[in-house]
Amino acid sequence: MPRLSEVDRHRALGLLQAGLPISEISLRMNVNRTTIFRLRQRLHESDTVSGRPRSGRSRCTTQRQDRNLVRNHMNNRFLSASASSRQTRGRNNQRISANTVRRRYLPLAYVLVAHTSAPS
């Protein structure tokens, strides 16, 4: 189940302050009751409902760079992933790999396949 967004967390807290029961809020927001209960508990313990930092490797490109990679690929379909990786610098001026470029193209490939495989 996906995490609650910042807006949804504040919406749930507003509903709690309005006096709605946890079970009703969980039904409205389509989450487990425990999620709302823990959200209320976190607010009382730390006076915040913002997300906590999580482990994991940080991305080597920004969302803007990802969009530019896809846009460049759409403009020049014959540009290889290796050539794109040589032209693009990631965060902190790091080089990015050709595999990184290919991973950024994957969502685009799914969209293209969906459009081309539709029945006539």
N, C-alpha and C positions, 0 to 999 in steps of 0.2 A: 504494500500500500504506500502511495507517495506521501511525503511529508506535507504538513499543512504550510501554506504560504504565510507570509507575514500578515497579509490582509485577512486571511481566514482565521489566523490566531486571534487577531484583534476583534474580528466579528464574533468569534466564539466567546471571548471575554465580555463583549457587550451584551450578548444574550444571557450570559451568567449573571451579570449585574442587573439585567432586567428581571431576573428571578425565575428564568426557565430552568427546569430540572436538567441534569446532565444527560439523561437518557433522551429527552426531547431534542437537545442540541446535537447529540451524536446522530440521531436520525436525520435531522435537517441537513447536517453537513456531510453525511455519509461516511462517518468515521466510527471507530470503536469507542465505547464509553470510556475506556481506560485512557484514551488519548486526551479527552476533555478533562478527565480527572487529573491527569499528570500536568496538563497545561495550567490548571488552577493551582495545583500544588507548587509548580515552579514559580508562578507569580507570587505566591505567599512567601516562598523561601528566598527568592533572589530579586524580587521586584522588577523582573523583566520577563518577557516571553520571546525574546529574540532567539534565533537558532544558535546552537552551540557549534564551535569549530569541530570539524570531523577530520579523521585521518584520511590519507590518500594523497596520491601524487598530484601536484598542481599541473594545470594544462600549460603547454609550452607556447600556445598561441592564444590571442584574445579572440573574442567573438567577432570583432571587426576584421581581424586578419582572416578568420575563417570565411567570412562573407566575401572578402576580396579574393581569396583562393578560388571559391566557387564561381564568382563573377568572371575572373580571368579564364577559368576553364570553359565557361559558357561562351566567352568571346573567341577563344582559340582552342577548339576541341582536340587539336593535334599536338598540343603542348603536353609533354610527358610529366608524370609526377616527379621524376628526378629533376627535370628542368625547373619546375615550379618550386621545388624545395631549394634549389640553388638561388633562385631569385628572391625568396622570402626569408626574412629574419624573424625569429620568434621573440618572445619576451626577453628582455635584457640582452638583446642583440645576439641571441643564440641561433645557431643553425638548426633547421628542422629537417627531419628525415623524410624520405620519399614515402615511407609508410604512414607518417603523420598526414601527409597531403592526401594519400589514398583514403585514410579514415575520414577526413573532412569531406571527401567526395561521396562517401557511402549514402548519406541521407538523400543526396541529389540523385544517385543511381536508383534508389527506391521510387522516387517521384517519377523519374523518366520511364521506368519499367511499368509503373501503374498507368501512365498515360498511353504508352504504346501497346499495352496488352488488352486494352478495353475493346469489347466486341463492336463491330461496325454496325 
